Amino acid sequence: MTVAGAEATASSKSQLAYTYLRDRIAHRELSPGYRLVLQSIADELAMSVVPVREAIRRLEAEGLVTFERNVGARVAMVDEHGYVDAMQALGVVEGAATGLSAPGISAEDLKRASDVNDQLRALLDYFDPHAFTALNRQFHSVLFESCPNQLLLDMVHRGWAQLSGLRDSTFAFVPGRARDSVAEHVHILDLIARKADPLEIEIAARNHRWATMQAFLDARADGAHHQTRHTETR
């Protein structure tokens, strides 16, 4: 095999390992804090540890994996306090931006947002949190990007960016929230279509964002409760 061929094969294996680990993290098959043992993963994928190490470096750069001295690689923990702060702030600024945008949202914009929501609904039966999150951002962008207050719009963009850094996909933690989210989208679109008071639209958009935050907190609390019970009964 030529040098170029060997490099292509190594790159292909690294991509395979990256996709395998990323998808397992997204579907919570590898939970936050789970230790990633290179040799075990390499054995599962029938490859050497070299492409697995490269895949884990990529995941670390994306914030999905952390590396601790004397411990090794672990699935990243969600910063709960940072997440709550970011979601509360995003709910406020995105809600306001959506309310201010509403009077200028055209019928074509509403149709575009509705089409994206239909795509979100189609994902519910075969849930892919990464695809859902990407489409979810597309949906909301239609509703807030025409905000006339550029400073407020910049704050919304920063909020989305910060949440992306905290976790690639919130819906990987609360997949059951997705169905309610799609239904709430319909409600927000209906408010905009019938020219509801911008303040009512703002509150609906803010509460929609906060409902996702609350679902995450509830899931974390349930997980902690089950872990405590498991420890007590051992």
N, C-alpha and C positions, 0 to 999 in steps of 0.2 A: 504493500500500500504506500502511495506517495505521502509526502509530508502534508500536502494540502488535503489529501483524503483523510488522513488521520485527524487533522484539525477539525474537519467538517464532522467527522464521526463524534469527536469529543464534544463539539458544540451541540450536536443533536442530542446526545445523551444528557448534557447539562440542561437543555430545554425540557426534555422529558422529565427529569427529576424535579425541575422547577415547577412545571405544570402539575405534577403529581402532588407535591407538597402544598402548593398554593391552594389547590382544589380541596384537599383534605382539611386545611386550616379553615377555608371558607365555609365548609359544611360542618365544622365543629367536630370532625372525626379526630382532629388533633386540637385539644382544648388549650386555652391560655395557660402557660406555665409548663406545658408538656416538653420533656427533654427530647431533643432530636439527636439520636445516636447515628453517626454517619455510617458505620459499618452495617448496622441493622437495616438502614434504609437502602444502602447499596446492595445488600443481599436480597431485599424484597424486589429490587428493580433489576437484579442480575447485571450489575455493573460495578466498576471500581468506586472507591470513595472520592476520587478526584472530581468527577462531574457533580457528585452530590454536594461536595464542599462548595463548588462554584454556584450551584443553585441556592444553597443556604446563604451565601454572600449576597446574592441578588435579593433574596427575601429580607435579609437584614437591612439592605439599603432602602427597601420599601417600607420598613417599619413593621413587618409581619413577624420578624424573628429578632431576638436579642441574643447577645453573646456575653456570658459571664465567666470571668476567670475562675478556674478550678471547677467549673460546672459544665461549660460548653454552651451549645446553642439551645435555646428554648423558644417555644411559640410565645410571641409578645403578649404581655398582660395589657388589658385595657386600663388606661388611667381614668378611673371612675370619676374622680373630682374634676379633672380636666375636661372629660367628656360632658359632664353635666353643665359646667360653666360655658363650654362652647355651644352646646345645644340650646341652653337658655338664651344666650346672646343671639345666636342665629335665629331663634324663633322670633325674637323682638325685631331685629333688623330686616329679616326676610318677610315677616308679616307686614311691616310698614312699607317695604318696597313693593310688595304685591298689591297692597291697598292703593298706593299712589299710582301704580301702573294700570290698575283696573280700567279706569275711564278710557285709556288709549288702546286697550287690547281689542284687536279687530276680530271679526268673525273667522277670518282665515287663521289667526293665531289660536283661537279657541278650537278650531277643527284640528289644527296641528297638535295641540296639547291633548285633545281627546284621542287622537290616533296613537300618540305615545302611551296614553293610559291603557288603551286596548292592548298594546304590546306588553305592558306590565301585567295586565290581567291574564294574558296568554302564558306568562311564565309561572303562574301560581301553582299549576299542577305538577310541573317539573322544575322546581325552584332552583334558580341559579342566583345567589346573592350578588355576585359581581355584576352580572348583566342587569339585574334589577336595580342596583344602585346607579349604574350608568344611565339607564333609561329614566330613573327617578329624577336625576339631576336635569336631564333634558326637559322633562315635564315642567319642573319648577322654573327653569331658565326662561321658558316661554312666558311665564307669568310675571317674572320680576325684572327681566332685562330691559324693558322699556321704561323703567323707573326714571322720572325726570330729575331726581336728586342724585347726582353722580357720587357724592360723598357716601350716601347711604348705600348705593349700589356697590361701591368699593368695599364697604364693610361686609356686605353679603358675600362677596367673592372671597374675602379673607376668612370669613367663617367657614365656608365650604372647604377651603384649603386646609384650615386647621383641623377640621374633622377628618379629612382625608389622611392627615398625618397621624391622628390618633388611632384610626382603624380603617382598613381598606373598605370594609363593608359592615355597617351596623347591622344590616339584615342577616348577616351570617350568625349573629348572636340571638336575634329575635325573628326567625323566619315566619313565625305565626302572625307577626305584626303586618306583614306585607298585604294580606287580604283587606284588613281594615284601612290600610293606607290608600289602596286603590279606590275604596268606597268613599273615603274622605276627599280624594281628588275630584270625584264626580260632584260632590257637594260644593266644593270651591268653584268649579267650572260653572255650576248652575247659578251661584251667587253673581259671578261676573257676567254671565249671559243675560241675566235679568236686571242688570244695572243696580244691584244692591248698594247700600251705603258703603263707601270705601272702608269705613271703620269696621263694619261687620265682616267685610272680606279680610281685612287685616287680622282681626281676632280669629277668624276661622283658620287662616294660614298659620298664625302663631300657635294655636292650639294643636293643629295638625303636627307641627314639628315637635311640640312638647309631648304629645302622645307617644311618639316614637321613643323619646327620652325616657318616659315613664315605663314603657314596656321593657326597655333595656334594664332599668333599675329593678323592676319586678322580677325579671328573669335572674338577675344577679342575686337578689335576696332569696329566691327559691333555691338557687344552686347552693348558696351558703347554708341554708336550712337543711337541705338534704345531706350535705357533706357533714354537718354537725351530727345529725341523726345516725349517719353511717358510722362515724367515729365512736359515738356512744354505745352502739350495739356490737362493736367488734369485741 
